[in-house]
Amino acid sequence: LNMLNDCALTDNRADVVHWALDKKKQFTTKSLYMFLTDRGVSSRVAGYIWRSKVPLKIKFFLWQILNNKLQVAVNLVKRGWKGPSSCCLCGCLEDVDHISLKCHLAKLVWAMIAEMFHLLSYPTSWDDFCGSWLRGKGPILIRLIIFIFAGFAWALWTTRNKNAIEKKIPKAPTDVLYIALSLMQKWSVKLKGEDQERIM
């Protein structure tokens, strides 16, 4: 410590505090929020979600999927819910991946989507969807992939909720397709002309 007493870091200048999380070196709540939520790195997928041409409530729904905040059985049990943690459609453990991609109904719907859009495969998990599908190397543009995913994921979610709450089981898996297609048709007015032609 005695050696440090002899060290002078500045030439008699006062110390200055700089905010390291902002380019202008000034505190902003935005820079703090970005650091706390994404560790300072903006999420590529979150950017796609917030720029997508879907209604705001669907953007929030997708954001909840991205951040594993959707009110699925596994998350509800963590918060003290006393209900079952299994899917009301197939009996498997119900998490975000399960509802949107792994449930028997979801797999069937995604297989139909792959057939409709001439895709070689369909996503098997949210990580697969974000990692492989949203790289922009496939036959469909990223903004359209998010649009399509939003329509079908919302249709699966609302179908699951009707089953869980109202005990209404879809008559056929194509019911989910019709719901999703009607939603996307309604939302497509926000898309560019060439994107509308690709989707519909």
Salt bridges, closest charged atoms under 4 A:
GLU94 OE1 - ARG160 NH2 2.85
GLU166 OE1 - LYS168 NZ 3.43
ASP195 OD2 - ARG143 NE 2.54
ASP195 OD1 - ARG198 NH1 3.16
